Amino acid sequence: MAYQRDYPDGRAVESNYQTTAATIHIESTTPSASQQGPHVPWPPQSQPPQVFYPPGVLPPNGQFTGYAPLPPGYNPQAQPPPAFYYGQGYAGTPPRRGGFAWPCRCFLIFLIVIIMLLVVSRIIIWATLLPRFPIFHVDKMSVTNFNVDANPVTAKWDTRVTVENPNKKLDMYLDKVEAFMNYDDKYDVGFTWKKPMFLESRNKTTMRVVIMTGTSAHYAVPLWIAQDMGQDKKDGAVKFVMRFRVWATLKSRSWAWFRRSLVLYIECDDLKVQFFGASKNGTLESKDREDCDIST
């Protein structure tokens, strides 16, 4: 084969080469199976080889060699959702506040303030006016026509009671007064009521209470109670208890809007009436007595 070669100085030289075909015989030197020994995989691997694909190219059937299949509908090329930041709502919506939270909070604060004002005003009023219950005291009592052998039993209790208003800045109105004569601290044997009364501050008055029994079958004393009173009369004295139920109202002159209504229960015990012989008349034992007990 001949070819021409050009040099930089303008010369052209034609060369002629002759290729001689040579036949080369290579003898196989591969060892036999008995000479190879045990087969060792190369390179040794504990896991299947990882196959990498260029970007944008998915493996066949959408799964990687050696890994679990992808869940249905999963697209690894899909754009991930936007990151969640504090103060952002779900799906890009702003957080919603409760529509009733603020009104309820305002109402609760208003209610607490009102209660505190009422408590403070009540404390101020009590510290200024110092309201007190009326005072009842039994001065004397006499029993006439006490006949436990009659049917019905007859008796008349004539009692003098002192009622006092101890308040310095409050007037007292006794709107309704009910009086009961009681025996053995268990059984009422007579009843009456009194007309309304008015007591100015730091003032007192005497109230006469007359209770009669036996004038009507409606207020008749049971026979077994009459027998017990007859036995006490033979021993020389019968012990009675006088009770009052009073509807009272306290008013202030300086605080015109202040008014307090009360239902009072008054108990005057240890009223021991002495009888002499077979007389049907008796008088209250003369001794110093404490004021009647008052409760609401």
Steps between C-alpha positions, in 0.01 A plus 500: 500500500642841396415845644641852463614710798545876480766678704501863615775596257287393203646167437285206419629150560313196394545192710417149415433242767422137459299325760571143554228296645615284781313223650545462874390183668425537876466189699240500768653490847173515702527268806248224547219500753698277736784750497282812552390419863182634667312779324529833683269776380674826424466746643347347819174674589254456792224700332383526144692758304344841481398619162514874440298670229554838346281789627151496358516129412293259706588135545275249332165442671571803727704307758862468605695181516524367853231725654131460570265608222377861511150566628232544236466855375842609630689725262860572607519789250199678650576828678490462883238702692607835643663491841279586800605804698381608845204732474375357170179303477452174323487505120621861498191636683546742794409366848146571616428622851195395696211733434365480859829498693539876535133578593499221758823627650362854521179379662695295755718800591190720531329244725806473726519880531129523592535230766805671648318835512201342674720331757698817567184712529343248737810504720497882505131510591538245778805682637314834492150403616576191713148349476391302808200287594234632739515403866207323670484465876217357716435729795209323669224251433188387681268206438131512593210256474743212457264199508649179367199296615265677261434372151632688314779632723466869583782744576602861445863613477561874541862587420696826490786497250753778445606545135809708430662628181877502568599650163648850497428587136212267409129521569307178555154400380334195651255435217347183644536328838374154589518373860479138621479361854677168521510230765794265563680661208302275262129581488325830423207556737403854389546745214441867416637780280583866550449809289803653317744708701758770422822556694739785435873450540617461860142475625292237678139431591290260706275252324212329677426151376179330612449136401182309584406138447175307538287761327486297180519131424743583220765596758408235757783339698520120471397311817832322551685837495243639750573206733875572489445870579263402784770280652756786481246737659460265795880507541477882536618637161446462125776594260405672173687627194388805302582518132472782246517508125563853379517651150729803544641767268809713562529841331766766500434873507837603356506219241147532364541211259611256772230256616531157649208265567533220755294215641603455864434209732506597867491257791453602864549191713518424872167667576412322824153590631438419869160391633407490868266229617189443294502853360445536127716812487877509484783749457838489333791410722688816587866480395740659257453364149705526193370646177308272268692305237465629143576318175412534134 
